[in-house]
Amino acid sequence: MAQTGGQPTVSPDGKTVAFVAPDKNNVLQVWMKTIGKDDDRVLTADRRRGIRVFRWAEDNRLAPNRAAYGVVAFLVLVVVAFALLVWLL
């Protein structure tokens, strides 16, 4: 599956485009639109962090990637914990 950083991306069959945009609560969600139509629709419903990365599967299914943000947050936590440990010693 090809992964996108949230940039508008055409589906493998060329019929739809997916993109990241804020919802009515200003939280980033993945949206989909049929090419040539005005039928934008939200596909995700994340309430906190939002979705910033998604990927298309070869069968035209779309998968949001919440893990990308979680990994970064975890690494920041590890670095802060390590710095605190070094400071205490």
TAZICOR-V404803 format. One record per backbone hydrogen bond with DSSP energy under -0.5 kcal/mol. CO is the residue of the C=O (numbers start at 0). NH is the residue of the N-H. If there is no record, write none. Layout:
co=CO nh=NH
co=CO nh=NH
//
This chain:
co=1 nh=55
co=3 nh=53
co=5 nh=19
co=8 nh=17
co=10 nh=13
co=14 nh=34
co=15 nh=10
co=16 nh=32
co=17 nh=8
co=18 nh=30
co=20 nh=28
co=22 nh=25
co=26 nh=22
co=27 nh=50
co=28 nh=20
co=29 nh=42
co=29 nh=43
co=30 nh=18
co=31 nh=40
co=32 nh=16
co=33 nh=36
co=36 nh=38
co=40 nh=31
co=52 nh=64
co=53 nh=3
co=54 nh=62
co=55 nh=1
co=56 nh=59
co=60 nh=56
co=62 nh=54
co=63 nh=65
co=65 nh=68
co=65 nh=69
co=66 nh=70
co=67 nh=71
co=68 nh=72
co=69 nh=73
co=70 nh=74
co=71 nh=75
co=72 nh=76
co=73 nh=77
co=74 nh=78
co=75 nh=79
co=76 nh=80
co=77 nh=81
co=78 nh=82
co=79 nh=83
co=80 nh=84
co=81 nh=85
co=82 nh=86
co=83 nh=87
co=84 nh=88
//
